[in-house]
Amino acid sequence: MSMTNLSATNLSRPPEVAEPAAPLSGRIFFWSLTSALAGFLFGFDTVVISGAEQKIQTLWGLNAGLHGIAMGSALYGTVLGSLIGGWPTDRFGRRATLLWIGVLYLISAIGTGLAPNVYIFILARMIGGVGIGISTVVAPLYISEIAPPGHRGRLAGMFQFNIVFGIVVAFASNAMLSGIGENAWRWMLGVAAFPSLLYTLFCFGIPESPRWLLTRKNDRKAGTAVLQLIRPTASAAEIDAEADIIRAGTSEQSASERFWTKRLQRPILLAFFVAFFNQLSGINAILYFAPRIFAMTGLGEKAALLQSVGIGITNLIFTFVGLWLIDRVGRRTLLYIGSFGYIISLGLVSWAFFTQHFSIVPICIFAFIAAHAVGQGAVIWVLISEIFPNRQRAEGQALGSFTHWIFAAMLTTFFPKMVSAFPPGYVFLFFCGMMVLQLIWVKTMVIETKGVPLEEIQKRLGIA
């Protein structure tokens, strides 16, 4: 189906169909927050290594190659976890998978903190990385399946907020623990065991997703019981009717067919491109290599502060803004806002490098981070979790997650070579050009899912 046809289909659906937001119950908020805490552990685990990397290189006498493997081991595990994450999510259920993610984080935290050599360290980091990869599949998906339509965006978006919050806490934790002695690096890594244990215990208090119970386990009694917990004021007849709608959303055709089919072409393309453009904005390059970027402008002495404090706080504040807006203005609108913010900020950074007006680079980088946090950062995990049928939602989430992580790995690997081989202005101009393509993609392909029940979204995409 062409982009023009996709756009025409989108515009033919009236926005009034979206369900108005009802008051949010504390119970659903707690379940969503528990799931989103997997994102906190994700953010914490990803960044906490920054406080230990120099010490372990010296301690174990690592050469550049082995040191690079040790530093990237969690990322390798993340790619693996995102690739396989759909299988346990469908086979054993959303709740069980969330619980085992906590166990993986706990093993990783203890293993890295007590590692006697680099090989145990690498294995422990990879185990944590697998947990990260799986969490990006199951956590937003679970929240999407239990959340009321009018609150689904901000609840599922809490996963991204917790990632950013975990990053900021990791920087703060490293700073507080840095002066406690020779083994400070072990405490920096091992302290993650405490939130990992707390998260795992919280997971015992959440129910299974009603959509998994109804469409995967075919347990109507358990599924309707959870629906009654989600909507305690609803009558038995209303709960039965909702269960029928969920079951009807899983047609006999969709229950038996494979994932890679023409029928699922639209959600597959949406999941791929939202993850693809997320990384081709250059976000990981800027987050991971901020000191190098600032050093190229003559601001090297300020680089560490700008990265760990300025960028981290900017990301956190504007992620919160994105969550506040996502159920008010919608996913598509936020992607528009983010796209324009990307294009302006990246274009100005490129211009600054070409003309040597380096003084504007820091403020443009902060503007870029803000645009990402409000747009792609707030939307990516929410949108992917909404656009697939119940039976294929885990596989769809895995596709989007794997696409995100494989391009994250490639960008992180090749960015230093890119800025060495080409003038920095051209590199940022490339990222800017990719965001122009994203703007066109948003205009022609992305549908609005704000306030729309999951089964209705399937109808809008023509896959019900």
C-alpha positions in Angstrom: 0.0 0.0 0.0 1.4 3.4 -0.9 2.1 6.2 1.5 -0.6 8.3 -0.1 -3.2 5.7 0.5 -2.1 5.2 4.0 -2.4 8.9 4.7 -5.9 9.0 3.1 -7.0 6.1 5.2 -5.8 7.9 8.3 -7.5 11.1 7.6 -10.8 9.4 6.9 -11.1 8.4 10.5 -12.8 11.1 12.6 -10.9 12.0 15.8 -14.2 12.1 17.8 -14.1 8.3 18.0 -11.4 8.4 20.6 -12.6 7.5 24.0 -12.6 10.3 26.6 -10.3 9.7 29.6 -12.0 8.4 32.7 -10.4 9.0 36.2 -7.3 6.8 36.7 -7.4 4.3 39.5 -4.5 4.0 41.9 -4.5 0.2 41.3 -3.8 0.6 37.6 -1.2 3.3 38.2 0.7 1.0 40.6 0.6 -1.9 38.2 1.9 0.4 35.4 4.5 1.9 37.6 5.8 -1.5 38.6 6.2 -2.5 35.0 7.8 0.8 34.2 10.4 0.3 36.9 12.0 -2.1 34.5 12.8 1.0 32.6 14.5 2.6 35.6 16.7 -0.5 36.0 17.4 -0.3 32.3 18.6 3.3 32.4 20.5 2.8 35.6 22.3 -0.3 34.4 23.2 1.2 31.0 24.9 4.3 32.4 26.3 3.1 35.8 29.3 1.5 34.0 30.6 5.0 33.2 31.9 5.3 36.8 33.7 2.0 36.8 35.2 1.6 33.3 38.6 3.2 33.9 39.1 1.3 37.2 38.4 -2.1 35.8 40.7 -1.5 32.8 43.5 -0.7 35.2 42.6 -3.4 37.7 42.6 -6.2 35.2 45.1 -4.8 32.8 42.7 -4.9 29.8 43.9 -4.1 26.3 41.8 -1.8 24.1 40.0 -4.7 22.4 39.0 -6.6 25.6 38.1 -3.3 27.3 35.8 -2.5 24.5 34.1 -5.9 24.7 33.6 -5.4 28.5 32.1 -2.0 28.0 29.8 -3.2 25.1 28.8 -6.5 26.6 25.5 -5.2 28.0 24.6 -3.8 24.6 25.3 -7.1 23.0 23.0 -8.7 25.5 20.4 -6.0 24.8 20.3 -6.9 21.1 19.8 -10.6 22.0 17.1 -9.8 24.6 15.1 -7.7 22.2 15.4 -10.4 19.5 14.0 -13.2 21.7 11.9 -11.1 24.1 8.6 -11.8 22.2 8.8 -15.6 22.9 8.7 -15.6 26.7 6.2 -12.8 26.6 3.8 -14.9 24.6 4.7 -18.3 25.9 4.8 -17.7 29.7 2.8 -14.5 30.0 3.5 -10.8 30.5 3.6 -11.0 34.3 6.1 -13.9 34.5 8.4 -12.3 32.0 8.4 -9.0 33.9 9.3 -10.9 37.1 12.2 -12.8 35.5 13.6 -9.6 34.1 14.0 -8.5 37.7 15.9 -11.8 38.4 18.2 -11.1 35.5 18.9 -7.6 36.7 19.6 -8.9 40.2 22.0 -11.6 39.0 23.7 -8.9 36.8 24.1 -6.4 39.7 25.5 -9.0 42.1 27.7 -10.6 39.4 29.3 -7.3 38.3 29.8 -6.1 41.8 31.6 -9.3 42.9 33.2 -10.2 39.6 36.7 -11.7 40.2 37.8 -11.3 36.6 36.8 -9.6 33.4 35.2 -12.7 32.0 32.7 -13.1 34.8 32.1 -9.3 34.5 31.3 -9.6 30.8 28.9 -12.5 31.4 27.1 -10.6 34.2 26.8 -7.5 32.1 25.4 -9.5 29.2 22.8 -11.1 31.5 21.7 -7.6 32.5 21.7 -6.6 28.9 19.4 -9.5 28.0 17.0 -8.2 30.7 17.1 -4.7 29.2 16.3 -6.0 25.8 13.4 -8.1 27.0 12.1 -5.2 29.1 11.7 -3.0 26.1 9.5 -5.7 24.6 7.3 -6.6 27.6 7.0 -3.6 29.8 5.4 -1.1 27.4 3.3 -3.9 26.0 1.9 -5.0 29.4 1.0 -1.4 30.3 -0.7 -0.9 27.0 -2.8 -4.0 27.6 -4.1 -3.0 31.1 -4.3 0.8 30.7 -7.6 2.7 29.9 -7.4 4.2 26.4 -7.5 7.8 27.7 -4.5 7.2 29.9 -2.5 4.7 27.9 0.0 7.1 26.5 1.2 8.6 29.7 1.2 5.2 31.5 3.1 3.4 28.8 5.3 6.4 28.5 6.3 6.1 32.1 8.7 3.3 30.8 10.7 6.0 28.9 10.5 8.4 31.8 12.0 5.8 34.1 14.8 5.1 31.7 15.8 8.7 31.8 15.3 8.9 35.5 17.5 5.8 36.0 20.2 7.5 33.9 20.2 10.6 36.2 20.1 8.5 39.4 23.1 6.4 38.1 25.1 9.6 37.5 24.2 10.8 41.0 24.9 7.4 42.6 28.3 7.2 41.0 29.2 10.7 42.2 28.1 9.8 45.8 30.0 6.5 45.9 33.1 7.6 44.1 35.0 8.5 47.2 34.3 5.5 49.5 37.6 3.7 48.7 39.4 1.4 46.3 36.3 -0.8 45.7 34.0 2.1 45.1 33.4 0.8 41.5 32.0 -2.5 42.9 29.5 -0.6 45.0 28.6 1.6 42.0 27.6 -1.6 40.0 26.4 -3.7 42.9 24.0 -1.1 44.4 21.6 -1.9 41.5 20.8 -5.1 43.4 18.6 -3.1 45.8 16.1 -1.6 43.2 16.3 -4.9 41.3 15.1 -6.8 44.3 12.4 -4.2 45.1 11.1 -4.4 41.5 11.0 -8.2 41.5 9.0 -8.2 44.8 6.6 -5.6 43.3 6.0 -7.9 40.3 4.4 -10.5 42.6 1.6 -7.9 43.2 0.6 -7.3 39.6 -2.0 -9.5 37.7 -1.5 -11.1 34.3 -2.6 -9.1 31.3 -6.3 -9.8 30.5 -5.6 -9.8 26.8 -3.0 -12.5 27.2 -5.3 -14.6 29.3 -8.2 -14.2 26.8 -6.3 -14.5 23.5 -3.2 -16.6 24.3 -4.2 -18.8 27.3 -7.9 -18.9 26.4 -8.8 -18.5 30.0 -12.0 -16.4 30.0 -12.6 -16.7 33.7 -9.2 -15.4 34.7 -9.3 -12.8 31.9 -12.7 -11.4 33.0 -11.5 -11.4 36.6 -8.6 -9.1 35.8 -10.9 -6.9 33.7 -13.2 -6.6 36.7 -10.1 -5.4 38.8 -9.3 -2.9 36.1 -12.9 -1.6 35.9 -14.3 -2.3 39.4 -17.5 -0.3 38.9 -18.5 -2.1 35.7 -21.3 -4.7 35.7 -20.7 -8.3 34.9 -22.5 -7.8 31.6 -20.2 -4.9 30.7 -17.1 -7.0 31.5 -18.4 -9.9 29.4 -19.0 -7.5 26.5 -15.5 -6.2 26.8 -14.1 -9.7 26.9 -16.1 -10.5 23.7 -14.6 -7.4 22.0 -11.1 -8.4 22.9 -11.7 -12.0 21.7 -13.3 -10.6 18.5 -10.2 -8.6 17.9 -8.3 -11.8 17.6 -9.9 -13.3 14.5 -9.5 -16.9 13.5 -7.2 -15.7 10.7 -5.0 -13.5 12.9 -4.7 -16.2 15.5 -3.3 -18.8 13.1 -1.3 -16.7 10.6 2.3 -15.9 10.8 3.7 -12.5 11.7 5.4 -11.7 8.4 2.3 -11.3 6.3 0.9 -8.7 3.9 -2.0 -8.1 6.3 0.4 -6.8 9.0 2.4 -4.7 6.6 1.2 -1.4 8.0 2.0 -2.0 11.7 5.3 -3.7 10.8 6.4 -0.7 8.7 5.3 1.7 11.5 7.2 -0.3 14.2 10.3 -0.5 12.0 10.4 3.2 11.0 9.6 4.7 14.4 12.6 2.7 15.8 14.8 3.4 12.7 14.2 7.2 12.8 14.6 7.2 16.6 18.2 6.2 16.2 19.0 7.9 12.9 18.3 11.2 14.7 21.8 10.7 16.2 20.5 10.5 19.8 22.8 7.8 20.9 25.8 9.5 19.3 25.1 12.7 21.2 24.3 11.0 24.5 27.4 8.7 24.4 29.9 11.0 22.7 28.9 14.4 24.1 32.4 15.1 25.5 33.9 14.4 22.1 31.4 16.7 20.4 31.9 19.5 22.8 35.7 19.0 22.6 35.5 19.7 18.9 34.0 23.1 19.6 36.7 24.0 22.1 34.5 23.4 25.2 36.3 20.2 26.3 36.7 21.3 29.9 33.0 21.6 30.3 32.1 18.4 28.4 31.7 16.0 31.4 29.5 18.5 33.3 27.4 19.2 30.2 26.9 15.5 29.5 26.2 14.2 33.0 24.3 17.1 34.5 23.0 19.4 31.7 22.0 16.8 29.2 20.6 14.4 31.8 18.4 17.0 33.5 17.2 18.4 30.2 16.3 14.9 29.1 14.4 14.2 32.3 12.4 17.5 32.3 11.3 17.3 28.7 10.5 13.6 29.0 8.1 14.6 31.7 6.6 17.3 29.4 6.2 14.7 26.7 4.3 12.4 29.1 2.0 15.3 30.1 1.2 16.0 26.5 1.0 12.6 24.9 -2.7 11.9 25.9 -3.6 15.5 25.4 -2.3 16.3 21.9 -1.6 12.8 20.7 1.3 10.7 19.4 1.3 12.0 15.9 1.4 15.7 17.0 4.4 15.0 19.3 6.2 13.3 16.5 5.6 16.5 14.4 6.9 18.7 17.2 9.9 16.5 17.7 10.7 16.4 14.0 10.7 20.2 13.6 12.8 20.5 16.8 15.3 17.9 15.4 15.6 19.6 12.0 16.1 23.1 13.5 18.6 22.0 16.2 20.6 19.6 14.0 20.6 22.1 11.1 22.1 24.8 13.4 24.7 22.4 14.8 25.7 21.6 11.2 25.9 25.3 10.3 27.9 26.0 13.4 30.6 23.5 12.5 30.7 24.7 8.9 31.0 28.4 9.9 32.9 27.9 13.2 30.1 29.6 15.2 30.8 27.1 18.0 29.2 29.1 20.8 25.7 28.0 19.7 26.5 24.3 19.8 25.7 23.6 23.5 22.3 25.3 23.4 21.5 23.5 20.1 22.4 20.2 21.7 20.1 20.9 24.6 17.4 21.9 22.2 18.0 18.6 20.3 17.6 16.6 23.6 14.4 18.5 24.4 13.0 17.7 21.0 13.8 14.1 21.3 12.4 13.8 24.8 9.1 15.4 23.8 8.8 13.6 20.5 10.4 10.3 19.7 11.5 9.6 23.3 7.9 9.9 24.6 6.2 8.2 21.7 8.3 5.2 20.5 7.5 2.5 23.1 3.9 3.7 23.3 3.2 3.6 19.6 4.8 0.2 19.0 2.8 -1.3 21.9 -0.5 -0.1 20.4 -0.5 -1.0 16.7 -0.4 -4.8 16.6 -3.2 -7.3 17.1 -3.4 -9.0 20.5 -1.9 -12.2 19.2 1.0 -10.6 17.4 1.7 -7.7 19.8 4.7 -9.3 21.5 6.3 -10.2 18.1 5.6 -6.6 16.9 7.1 -5.1 20.1 10.1 -7.4 19.6 10.5 -6.2 16.0 10.5 -2.5 17.1 12.8 -3.1 20.0 15.3 -5.2 18.0 15.3 -2.5 15.2 16.0 0.2 17.9 18.9 -1.7 19.5 20.6 -2.9 16.3 20.7 0.6 14.9 21.8 1.9 18.4 24.7 -0.6 18.3 25.6 0.4 14.7 25.4 4.1 15.4 27.5 3.8 18.6 30.1 1.7 16.7 30.4 3.9 13.6 30.0 7.4 14.9 33.6 7.9 16.0 34.7 6.8 12.5 32.1 9.1 10.9 33.5 12.2 12.6 37.0 11.2 11.8 36.3 10.5 8.1 34.0 13.5 7.5 33.8 17.1 8.7 31.4 17.2 11.7 29.1 19.5 9.8 28.4 16.9 7.2 27.6 14.3 9.9 25.1 16.5 11.6 23.7 17.5 8.2 23.1 13.7 7.5 21.2 13.4 10.8 19.2 16.5 9.9 18.3 15.0 6.5 17.1 11.8 8.1 14.8 13.9 10.3 13.4 15.6 7.2 12.5 12.1 6.0 11.0 11.4 9.4 8.8 14.4 9.0 7.5 13.1 5.6 6.9 9.7 7.2 4.9 11.2 10.0 2.8 13.1 7.5 2.1 10.2 5.2 2.1 7.0 7.3 1.6 7.6 11.0 -2.0 7.3 12.4 -3.2 8.9 15.6 -3.9 6.4 18.5 -4.7 8.9 21.3 -7.6 7.7 23.4 -8.5 4.8 21.0 -9.1 1.3 22.4 -6.6 -1.2 21.1 -9.1 -3.2 19.1 -10.3 -0.1 17.4 -6.8 0.8 16.4 -6.7 -2.6 14.6 -9.7 -1.5 12.6 -8.2 1.8 11.7 -5.1 0.0 10.4 -7.3 -2.4 8.4 -6.0 -5.5 10.2 -9.0 -6.4 12.4 
